[in-house]
Amino acid sequence: MINENFGKRIKIKPSILLGASLILLLLTTVYIFSGCNIKGTTYTEGNNGDNLNLKVNDEITIKLESNITTGFKWNLSNETDANIISLVSSDYKQTPADKNLVGAGGFETFTFQAKSKGSTTIILTYNQPWEKGVAPLKTFKINNVVE
């Protein structure tokens, strides 16, 4: 025997339907844009620990506060697989407002390029390179998957 209610129409309140649709739209948007990189994005200390999805030949730029007049600088760790992501360039610029101040800080900017498929972490340590066995003051990491 077939249930009498089988063919009856299901009634859903419009507010519940609208809410469910908005949640589905939000989840779809997050899924689509997770891991997307906007060309020209510069990553800073606020992005420490981020996960990036890249394509071969994509470039990323990392800009970190630094003060090389103290002997401290950002150094690329040997743990970063240069076969997957390689350093293209690095540069230090003193903060423009402080150009006349001796010992004033600035920023180090690094550009990396995805070379081949795989995953690696860009690890930059802020230390005085000649000091051995001393923990870095700061460590910056970005996890990368190149597809």
N, C-alpha and C positions, 0 to 999 in steps of 0.2 A: 504494500500500500504506500502510496505517495503522501507525504505530509501535506496538509492543507495549506500551510504557510510557505511552501516551497516557491511558489511563483509570485508571492507578494513582494512589493517594492520595499527596499530598505530605506528608512528615513534617517538622514544624518543632518544635524543642525548645521546651518551655513557657517557659523563661527568655528565649529570644530573642523569642518572641511577646509576653511581658509587657513586656520592655524596649521593643520597638517601639511597643506600645500606650501606654506611659507617655510616650515621646517625642512621639508624635502628640497626646496629651492636653495636654502642656506647650506645644507649638507652637500648638495651637488656642487655648488660654487666653491666651497672649501676644498672638496676633493679635486676639482679641476685645477685650482690655482695653488694647491700645496706643492711646494718644491719648484714652482715656476720662478724664474729669475728675470727681472726686468732689465733689459739691456741698459747699461750705463749706471747700474746700481753700485754704490760704494758701500762696502761693509765696514762697520766700526766696532769698537769694543762692546757696544750693545748687542751685536750679533754673535758674540762669543758662544760657541756650542751649537750654532745653527746647523741645519742639514740642508745641503743644496743638491739639486738634480741638474746636471749639466749635459750638454752635448759636446762631442768632439769639436775643437776649435773655439768654444765659448771662452770668453775672458772675464775674469772677475778682478775687482780692485778692492784692496783692503787699506784703510787709512787709520793709523793708530797714533795716539799722542806719544811723544817721545822728547827726550832732551839729551842729544848726543854730546852736549858740552860737559855733561857729568860722566861721560864714558859709558853710559847705558845706551843700548840700542836694541832694536828688535832683530832677532836672528832666526833664520829658517832652520827648523830641526831636520836632522838626517832621516827622521822617521817618515817624513813626507815623501811619497813615491813620485820622483821626478819623471818616471816613465808615463804616469797617468796625468799629473798636473805639474807643469814646470813654471819656474819663476821667469817672467819676461823682463821685468824692470823693477827697480826700487829707487826711491828718491827721498831726501829729507828736505823739508822747508821749514824755516823758522816762522812762527806766528807773525804775520805782518805788523800787528800793533806793537810787537816787542822787538822789532829789528834793531833798535838802538840800545837795547838792554843786554849787557854781557851776561851770558849764562841762561838766557831765556829759552824756553822750550818751543817746540813746534810739532810737526807731524811727519811720520814716515809713511810713504805710500808704496804699496806693493801691487804689481799687476801679475796675475797668473793666467796661464792658458791650459785648457784641457787638451791633452795630447792623444789619449787613447782610452778605450772603455775600461772600466774598473772602478774601484773605490779606494780613496785615500783621505787622510785628514791633513789639512794644512795646519801645521803647528809652528807658531812663532813664540819665542821666549824673549822676555825683556830682561837683559842682564849685561854685565860687563864681560865681554867675550874672553878676556885674558884670565878671569878668575875661574879656576877649576874646582869642582866639588862644592860650589855654592849654588843654592837653589835660586832660580830666577825670581825677580820681584813680581812678575806677572807672566801668565801664559795665555795665549789666544789660540783658539782652535775653531776651524770650520770643517765639518764632515762633508765630503763630496762623493757623489755617485755620478760617474760619467757614462752615458748611454750612447 
